[in-house]
Amino acid sequence: MTDQTTAALADGIARARGTDYLHMRALLSPDESALLDKVRDFGERELLPIVNDYWERGEFPFEVLPKLRDLQIVGDTMSGYGITPMTAVGQGLVSYELGRIDGSIGTFMGVHVGLAMQSVYKLGSEEQRERWLPAMARLERIGAFALTEPDHGSDSVALEATATRDGDHWVLNGAKRWPGNAVWCDVIVVFARDTADGKVKAFVVEKDDPGYGATKIEGKVSLRMVQNADIVLDGVRVPDDRRLVHCNGFPDVAKVLMGTRNMVAWASAGHAVAAYEIALTYAQRRIQFGKPIAATQGVQAKLVEMLAEVTAMQLYCIRLGRLLDEGAVTDTMAALAKYFCSVKARHVCRLARDVLGGNGITLDFHVMRHLCDMEALVTYEGTAEVQSLIVGRDITGSGAFA
């Protein structure tokens, strides 16, 4: 890579600080604005220099955990237990800035905070919160979340993992697929169907529990640093005090998932803004046929389309976050935001790849990494197609799926 293109890349990352065409920052509180700057500085200083290497090797950068701990960004609208207080918009900004640098680190935090910790916070008793959340808030114990199964991806309501009461214990059997962090986490929230009443319940399984096995899913070309796993539950005995007492059916699970769709929408916007800014700066620096390619109509049309989509995503996200903070959001609102932002962000990354030409497929320019990672964001926390069906049922009154 030439000195000129290296400079273009560096400038592209720096210029992402200014992608705020309709002044979204003016809608933030001083605390939210300070949080954005803190995570932005951390991402550019500590993460950007190392992410391509770890992404290419498919390994998690454990070296960043102490630095993330010191950053104190474990919050997501929870309070107490050593957790950093923040609004839903604030948590969204954390996801936004982490996504702008790297989707894998953002996903790690989303799983640990938005899924595992929120499950304990929303579905656990006060004693259970006190038992697990303080160490998780300090990133001393890492969490995961096991809902999806090999034969039940989008149809997660139909999960087949079972929980059978046996005296003061529950016996868990079944299989799970795709949980992030699950290869090396300390605790994992497992959802299983009670064989007595047929209702979905939640259990905290610890990594050393006999019968729990997690095998890393190899061969991924998206979110390569995230250690997703195939999980086997073979007669795992869990004491009754590790059953999250306020989970008594799938609607309780949905309470957790609604918040994570906010995080995915924001993360998608972060990926998109990074791709747009790198493409813009590259186009201004790349000379072909005697002039910068940014001076051509075709490239300008792509850049304006990308900017329009990025701006729309930012406005979607901040409105969704405010609705969450007001307690006025519905699951269909969250579904629409997740659908729009993930689909549009993937499109923006594809356009950016086009603008960069052959250079766009190299890790040196980051755009291809963002595009590959967006393929996972479009799928997880409910595929784009399923989110579309959820909203379609709401606006028409007719369900197109079971």
C-alpha positions as CSV (number, residue, x, y, z in Angstrom):
1,M,0.0,0.0,0.0
2,T,1.4,3.4,-1.0
3,D,2.0,6.3,1.4
4,Q,-0.8,8.2,-0.4
5,T,-3.4,5.4,0.2
6,T,-2.2,4.9,3.8
7,A,-2.8,8.6,4.4
8,A,-6.2,8.4,2.8
9,L,-7.2,5.6,5.1
10,A,-6.0,7.4,8.2
11,D,-7.8,10.5,7.1
12,G,-11.0,8.5,6.4
13,I,-11.1,7.2,9.9
14,A,-10.5,10.6,11.4
15,R,-13.1,12.3,9.2
16,A,-15.7,9.9,10.6
17,R,-15.7,12.2,13.6
18,G,-17.6,14.7,11.5
19,T,-20.3,12.6,9.8
20,D,-23.3,14.3,11.4
21,Y,-25.0,16.0,8.5
22,L,-28.2,16.9,10.3
23,H,-26.5,17.7,13.6
24,M,-27.5,14.6,15.6
25,R,-25.1,15.7,18.4
26,A,-27.3,18.7,19.1
27,L,-29.9,16.1,20.3
28,L,-27.6,14.6,22.9
29,S,-27.3,15.5,26.6
30,P,-23.8,16.6,27.8
31,D,-23.3,13.2,29.4
32,E,-24.2,11.4,26.2
33,S,-21.9,13.6,24.2
34,A,-19.1,13.0,26.6
35,L,-19.7,9.2,26.4
36,L,-19.6,9.3,22.6
37,D,-16.2,11.1,22.7
38,K,-14.8,8.7,25.3
39,V,-15.7,5.6,23.3
40,R,-14.6,7.2,20.0
41,D,-11.2,8.1,21.4
42,F,-10.7,4.6,22.9
43,G,-11.7,2.9,19.6
44,E,-9.3,4.9,17.5
45,R,-6.4,4.7,20.0
46,E,-6.8,1.1,21.3
47,L,-8.8,-0.9,18.8
48,L,-8.3,0.3,15.3
49,P,-4.5,-0.6,15.3
50,I,-5.1,-4.2,16.2
51,V,-8.5,-5.3,14.8
52,N,-7.5,-6.3,11.3
53,D,-4.9,-8.7,12.6
54,Y,-7.2,-10.4,15.1
55,W,-10.1,-10.4,12.6
56,E,-7.9,-12.2,10.0
57,R,-6.8,-14.8,12.5
58,G,-10.3,-15.3,13.9
59,E,-9.1,-14.8,17.5
60,F,-10.5,-12.6,20.3
61,P,-8.2,-9.8,21.6
62,F,-8.3,-10.6,25.3
63,E,-5.7,-7.8,25.8
64,V,-8.5,-5.2,25.4
65,L,-10.6,-6.5,28.3
66,P,-8.7,-4.6,31.1
67,K,-8.9,-1.5,28.9
68,L,-12.6,-1.9,28.4
69,R,-13.0,-2.4,32.2
70,D,-11.2,0.9,32.8
71,L,-13.5,2.6,30.3
72,Q,-16.6,1.9,32.4
73,I,-19.1,1.5,29.6
74,V,-21.1,-1.3,31.0
75,G,-24.5,0.3,31.5
76,D,-27.4,-0.2,29.0
77,T,-30.1,1.5,31.2
78,M,-29.4,-0.7,34.2
79,S,-28.6,0.9,37.6
80,G,-26.8,-0.3,40.8
81,Y,-24.5,-3.3,41.2
82,G,-21.5,-1.2,40.1
83,I,-23.0,-0.6,36.7
84,T,-22.3,2.7,34.9
85,P,-25.7,4.6,34.6
86,M,-26.6,5.6,31.0
87,T,-29.6,6.2,28.9
88,A,-30.7,3.9,26.0
89,V,-29.3,6.6,23.7
90,G,-26.0,6.4,25.6
91,Q,-25.8,2.7,25.2
92,G,-26.7,3.1,21.6
93,L,-23.8,5.5,21.2
94,V,-21.4,2.9,22.7
95,S,-22.6,0.4,20.1
96,Y,-22.4,3.0,17.4
97,E,-18.8,3.9,18.1
98,L,-17.6,0.3,18.6
99,G,-19.4,-0.6,15.4
100,R,-17.6,2.2,13.6
101,I,-14.3,0.6,14.6
102,D,-15.1,-3.1,14.7
103,G,-18.2,-5.3,14.8
104,S,-16.7,-8.1,16.8
105,I,-15.9,-6.0,19.9
106,G,-19.3,-4.4,19.6
107,T,-20.9,-7.8,19.5
108,F,-18.9,-9.0,22.4
109,M,-20.3,-6.1,24.5
110,G,-23.8,-6.6,23.1
111,V,-23.8,-10.2,24.2
112,H,-22.3,-9.6,27.6
113,V,-24.2,-6.5,28.5
114,G,-27.3,-6.4,26.4
115,L,-28.2,-10.1,26.6
116,A,-26.5,-11.8,29.5
117,M,-26.5,-9.0,32.1
118,Q,-29.9,-7.7,31.0
119,S,-31.3,-11.2,31.4
120,V,-30.1,-11.3,35.0
121,Y,-31.2,-7.7,35.6
122,K,-34.7,-8.1,34.1
123,L,-35.5,-11.7,34.9
124,G,-33.6,-12.4,38.1
125,S,-34.3,-11.9,41.8
126,E,-32.6,-9.3,43.9
127,E,-30.3,-12.0,45.3
128,Q,-29.5,-13.2,41.8
129,R,-28.6,-9.7,40.7
130,E,-26.3,-9.2,43.7
131,R,-24.7,-12.6,43.0
132,W,-23.7,-12.0,39.3
133,L,-24.0,-8.4,38.2
134,P,-21.2,-6.7,40.1
135,A,-18.5,-9.0,38.8
136,M,-20.0,-8.8,35.3
137,A,-20.1,-5.0,35.4
138,R,-16.4,-5.1,36.1
139,L,-15.8,-7.5,33.2
140,E,-14.3,-10.0,35.7
141,R,-16.9,-12.6,34.8
142,I,-18.0,-12.7,31.2
143,G,-21.5,-13.7,30.2
144,A,-23.2,-15.3,27.2
145,F,-26.8,-16.0,26.1
146,A,-28.1,-19.3,24.7
147,L,-31.5,-19.1,23.0
148,T,-31.0,-20.1,19.3
149,E,-30.9,-23.8,18.5
150,P,-29.6,-25.8,15.5
151,D,-33.1,-26.5,14.2
152,H,-34.7,-23.3,15.5
153,G,-33.1,-20.2,14.2
154,S,-35.7,-17.6,13.5
155,D,-38.4,-19.8,15.0
156,S,-36.8,-19.5,18.5
157,V,-40.2,-19.8,20.2
158,A,-40.1,-23.5,19.2
159,L,-37.0,-24.2,21.2
160,E,-36.6,-27.9,22.2
161,A,-34.0,-27.8,25.0
162,T,-35.6,-29.1,28.1
163,A,-35.5,-28.4,31.8
164,T,-36.8,-31.1,34.2
165,R,-37.2,-30.4,37.9
166,D,-35.4,-32.9,40.1
167,G,-35.7,-32.0,43.8
168,D,-33.7,-28.8,44.4
169,H,-32.1,-29.0,41.0
170,W,-33.1,-28.7,37.3
171,V,-31.7,-31.1,34.7
172,L,-31.0,-29.4,31.3
173,N,-30.8,-31.3,28.0
174,G,-30.5,-30.1,24.4
175,A,-28.4,-28.2,22.0
176,K,-27.8,-24.5,21.3
177,R,-26.0,-22.9,18.3
178,W,-24.4,-19.5,17.7
179,P,-24.1,-18.0,21.2
180,G,-21.2,-15.4,21.2
181,N,-18.6,-15.6,24.0
182,A,-19.8,-19.1,24.8
183,V,-16.5,-20.8,24.2
184,W,-14.7,-19.0,27.0
185,C,-17.4,-17.2,29.1
186,D,-17.8,-17.7,32.8
187,V,-21.6,-17.8,32.9
188,I,-24.2,-18.4,30.2
189,V,-28.0,-17.8,30.4
190,V,-29.7,-20.8,28.9
191,F,-33.3,-20.9,27.9
192,A,-35.1,-24.3,28.1
193,R,-38.7,-25.5,28.1
194,D,-40.0,-26.8,31.4
195,T,-41.1,-30.4,30.9
196,A,-43.9,-30.0,33.5
197,D,-45.7,-26.9,32.2
198,G,-44.2,-26.4,28.8
199,K,-43.1,-22.8,29.5
200,V,-39.7,-21.4,28.6
201,K,-37.5,-20.7,31.6
202,A,-34.0,-19.3,32.1
203,F,-31.1,-20.8,33.9
204,V,-27.6,-19.5,34.7
205,V,-25.1,-22.3,33.7
206,E,-21.5,-22.0,34.7
207,K,-18.7,-23.1,32.3
208,D,-17.4,-25.9,34.6
209,D,-20.9,-27.5,35.2
210,P,-20.7,-31.2,34.2
211,G,-22.5,-31.9,31.0
212,Y,-22.0,-28.4,29.5
213,G,-19.8,-28.5,26.4
214,A,-19.0,-25.6,23.9
215,T,-17.2,-26.1,20.6
216,K,-16.1,-23.1,18.6
217,I,-17.8,-22.7,15.2
218,E,-15.0,-22.5,12.7
219,G,-14.9,-21.2,9.1
220,K,-16.8,-17.9,9.7
221,V,-16.2,-15.0,7.4
222,S,-18.2,-12.5,9.5
223,L,-17.5,-11.2,13.0
224,R,-14.4,-13.4,12.9
225,M,-13.2,-12.4,16.4
226,V,-16.4,-13.4,18.1
227,Q,-16.1,-16.9,19.5
228,N,-19.5,-18.4,18.6
229,A,-20.2,-21.9,19.7
230,D,-22.2,-25.1,19.3
231,I,-23.4,-26.1,22.8
232,V,-24.4,-29.4,24.1
233,L,-26.4,-29.7,27.3
234,D,-26.1,-33.3,28.5
235,G,-27.8,-33.7,31.8
236,V,-26.5,-30.4,33.2
237,R,-27.7,-30.2,36.8
238,V,-28.5,-26.6,37.9
239,P,-29.5,-25.7,41.4
240,D,-32.9,-24.1,41.7
241,D,-31.4,-20.8,42.9
242,R,-29.8,-20.5,39.4
243,R,-33.2,-20.4,37.7
244,L,-34.0,-16.7,36.9
245,V,-37.2,-16.4,38.8
246,H,-39.0,-13.9,36.6
247,C,-38.8,-15.8,33.4
248,N,-42.0,-17.8,33.0
249,G,-42.6,-17.8,29.2
250,F,-41.2,-16.5,25.9
251,P,-42.8,-13.0,26.4
252,D,-40.3,-12.5,29.2
253,V,-37.4,-13.4,26.9
254,A,-38.8,-10.9,24.4
255,K,-38.3,-8.1,27.0
256,V,-34.6,-8.7,26.8
257,L,-34.5,-8.9,23.0
258,M,-36.3,-5.6,22.4
259,G,-33.4,-3.7,24.0
260,T,-30.7,-5.5,22.0
261,R,-32.4,-4.5,18.7
262,N,-31.7,-0.9,19.7
263,M,-28.0,-1.8,20.1
264,V,-27.9,-3.6,16.7
265,A,-29.5,-0.6,14.9
266,W,-26.9,1.7,16.4
267,A,-24.1,-0.7,15.6
268,S,-25.2,-0.9,12.0
269,A,-25.1,2.9,11.7
270,G,-21.6,2.8,13.1
271,H,-20.5,0.4,10.4
272,A,-22.1,2.5,7.8
273,V,-20.5,5.8,8.9
274,A,-17.1,4.2,8.8
275,A,-17.6,2.8,5.3
276,Y,-19.0,6.1,4.0
277,E,-16.1,8.2,5.4
278,I,-13.4,5.9,4.1
279,A,-15.0,5.9,0.7
280,L,-15.3,9.7,0.6
281,T,-11.7,10.3,1.6
282,Y,-10.5,7.6,-0.8
283,A,-12.5,9.1,-3.7
284,Q,-11.0,12.5,-3.0
285,R,-7.4,11.1,-3.0
286,R,-7.6,8.5,-5.7
287,I,-6.5,9.9,-9.1
288,Q,-7.6,8.2,-12.3
289,F,-7.7,9.6,-15.8
290,G,-6.0,12.8,-14.5
291,K,-8.5,13.8,-11.7
292,P,-9.8,12.5,-8.4
293,I,-12.6,9.9,-8.8
294,A,-14.6,12.1,-6.5
295,A,-15.0,14.6,-9.3
296,T,-17.0,12.1,-11.4
297,Q,-20.8,12.0,-11.4
298,G,-21.1,8.3,-10.8
299,V,-18.9,8.4,-7.6
300,Q,-20.6,11.5,-6.3
301,A,-24.0,9.8,-6.8
302,K,-22.8,6.8,-4.7
303,L,-21.5,9.1,-2.0
304,V,-24.6,11.1,-1.7
305,E,-26.7,7.9,-1.5
306,M,-24.5,6.7,1.2
307,L,-24.7,9.9,3.2
308,A,-28.5,9.9,2.9
309,E,-28.7,6.4,4.3
310,V,-26.3,7.1,7.1
311,T,-28.2,10.2,8.1
312,A,-31.5,8.4,8.1
313,M,-30.0,5.6,10.3
314,Q,-28.8,8.2,12.8
315,L,-32.2,9.7,13.1
316,Y,-33.9,6.3,13.4
317,C,-31.6,5.4,16.2
318,I,-31.8,8.5,18.3
319,R,-35.6,8.4,18.1
320,L,-35.7,4.7,19.1
321,G,-33.4,5.4,22.0
322,R,-35.5,8.2,23.3
323,L,-38.7,6.0,23.0
324,L,-36.9,3.3,25.0
325,D,-35.9,5.9,27.7
326,E,-39.5,7.1,27.9
327,G,-40.9,3.5,28.1
328,A,-42.9,4.1,25.0
329,V,-41.2,1.8,22.5
330,T,-43.0,-1.3,21.2
331,D,-41.4,-4.5,19.9
332,T,-42.5,-3.6,16.4
333,M,-40.8,-0.2,16.6
334,A,-37.6,-1.9,17.6
335,A,-38.1,-4.4,14.8
336,L,-38.5,-1.7,12.2
337,A,-35.3,0.1,13.3
338,K,-33.3,-3.1,13.4
339,Y,-34.6,-4.0,9.9
340,F,-34.0,-0.6,8.4
341,C,-30.6,0.1,9.8
342,S,-29.1,-3.3,9.3
343,V,-30.3,-3.6,5.7
344,K,-29.2,0.0,4.8
345,A,-25.9,-0.3,6.5
346,R,-25.1,-3.4,4.5
347,H,-26.0,-1.5,1.3
348,V,-23.8,1.4,2.3
349,C,-20.8,-0.9,2.9
350,R,-21.4,-2.5,-0.5
351,L,-21.4,1.0,-2.2
352,A,-18.2,1.9,-0.3
353,R,-16.6,-1.3,-1.6
354,D,-17.5,-0.3,-5.1
355,V,-16.0,3.1,-4.7
356,L,-12.7,1.6,-3.5
357,G,-12.4,-0.7,-6.5
358,G,-9.9,-3.5,-6.1
359,N,-8.5,-1.9,-2.9
360,G,-11.9,-2.3,-1.4
361,I,-11.4,-6.1,-0.9
362,T,-8.3,-5.7,1.2
363,L,-8.2,-5.4,5.0
364,D,-5.9,-2.4,4.7
365,F,-8.9,-0.3,3.9
366,H,-11.3,-1.9,6.5
367,V,-14.4,-1.6,4.3
368,M,-14.5,-5.3,3.4
369,R,-14.3,-6.2,7.1
370,H,-17.3,-3.9,7.8
371,L,-19.2,-5.4,4.9
372,C,-18.6,-9.0,6.0
373,D,-19.5,-8.1,9.6
374,M,-22.8,-6.5,8.4
375,E,-23.9,-9.8,6.9
376,A,-24.1,-11.1,10.5
377,L,-25.8,-8.0,11.9
378,V,-28.5,-8.4,9.2
379,T,-29.1,-11.9,10.5
380,Y,-28.7,-11.9,14.3
381,E,-31.3,-10.7,16.8
382,G,-33.9,-11.6,14.2
383,T,-33.2,-11.7,10.5
384,A,-34.3,-8.8,8.3
385,E,-37.0,-11.0,6.8
386,V,-38.5,-11.9,10.3
387,Q,-38.4,-8.2,11.4
388,S,-40.3,-7.4,8.2
389,L,-42.9,-10.0,9.0
390,I,-43.3,-8.7,12.6
391,V,-43.9,-5.1,11.4
392,G,-46.1,-6.4,8.5
393,R,-48.4,-8.2,10.9
394,D,-48.6,-5.1,13.0
395,I,-49.6,-2.7,10.2
396,T,-51.9,-5.1,8.3
397,G,-53.4,-7.1,11.2
398,S,-52.6,-10.3,9.2
399,G,-49.8,-12.7,10.3
400,A,-47.8,-14.1,7.4
401,F,-46.1,-16.6,9.7
402,A,-47.0,-18.7,12.6
